[in-house]
Amino acid sequence: GGGMYSITLNGNCRILPFDSPSTEKYRQAHLEHNPEYPQFIVGEDIVVLCIDVTSARICDVQDQVFKWSAQEGLENGFR
């Protein structure tokens, strides 16, 4: 369902190689969704970060907190 959530992500961050196919794929997808901000997406001094998310805490507007992990899935039935 829809709603407003605050989400804290935990994981590992890595910088993708500047000229890799993955970097170009993510850069193009980011440009398609944010065409008005190429100055933050394209340039010799701009890298693409990839986050491998391992866990998350999801809080809804009623302050209900749900925990998720890549290994265990979702605890206490997120709706």
C-alpha positions as CSV (number, residue, x, y, z in Angstrom):
1,G,0.0,0.0,0.0
2,G,0.9,3.6,-0.3
3,G,1.9,5.9,2.5
4,M,4.8,7.8,3.9
5,Y,7.8,6.0,5.4
6,S,11.2,6.8,6.8
7,I,13.8,4.2,5.7
8,T,17.3,3.6,7.0
9,L,19.4,1.4,4.8
10,N,22.5,-0.5,5.9
11,G,25.0,-2.1,3.5
12,N,28.2,-1.8,1.7
13,C,29.0,1.0,-0.7
14,R,31.4,0.7,-3.7
15,I,32.5,3.0,-6.4
16,L,31.8,1.6,-9.9
17,P,34.6,1.8,-12.5
18,F,34.2,5.0,-14.5
19,D,33.9,3.4,-17.9
20,S,32.1,0.1,-17.0
21,P,28.9,-1.0,-18.7
22,S,27.2,-1.0,-15.3
23,T,28.2,2.6,-14.6
24,E,26.8,3.7,-18.0
25,K,23.5,1.8,-17.4
26,Y,23.0,3.4,-14.0
27,R,24.0,6.9,-15.2
28,Q,21.5,6.7,-18.1
29,A,18.7,5.5,-15.9
30,H,19.4,8.4,-13.4
31,L,19.5,10.9,-16.3
32,E,16.1,9.6,-17.6
33,H,14.5,10.1,-14.2
34,N,16.3,13.4,-13.5
35,P,16.9,15.2,-16.9
36,E,17.0,18.6,-15.3
37,Y,20.2,17.7,-13.2
38,P,22.8,16.4,-15.6
39,Q,25.5,18.4,-13.7
40,F,25.2,15.9,-10.8
41,I,25.1,12.8,-13.0
42,V,27.6,13.3,-15.9
43,G,31.2,14.6,-15.7
44,E,34.8,13.5,-15.4
45,D,34.7,14.1,-11.6
46,I,31.4,12.3,-10.9
47,V,31.3,8.7,-9.9
48,V,28.5,6.2,-9.5
49,L,28.1,4.6,-6.1
50,C,26.5,1.2,-5.8
51,I,25.0,0.2,-2.5
52,D,24.6,-3.5,-1.7
53,V,21.8,-3.2,0.9
54,T,22.0,-5.8,3.7
55,S,19.3,-4.6,6.0
56,A,16.8,-1.8,6.6
57,R,14.5,-0.3,9.2
58,I,11.2,1.0,7.9
59,C,9.1,3.4,10.0
60,D,5.6,4.5,9.0
61,V,3.7,7.6,10.1
62,Q,2.3,5.7,13.1
63,D,5.9,5.1,14.3
64,Q,5.6,1.4,13.6
65,V,9.1,0.0,12.9
66,F,9.6,-2.9,10.6
67,K,13.0,-4.6,10.1
68,W,14.2,-6.2,6.9
69,S,17.4,-8.1,6.1
70,A,18.7,-9.7,2.9
71,Q,19.1,-12.9,4.8
72,E,15.9,-13.1,6.8
73,G,13.4,-11.0,4.8
74,L,10.8,-8.9,6.6
75,E,10.0,-9.2,10.2
76,N,6.5,-8.6,11.7
77,G,4.4,-8.5,8.4
78,F,4.9,-5.2,6.5
79,R,1.8,-4.1,4.8
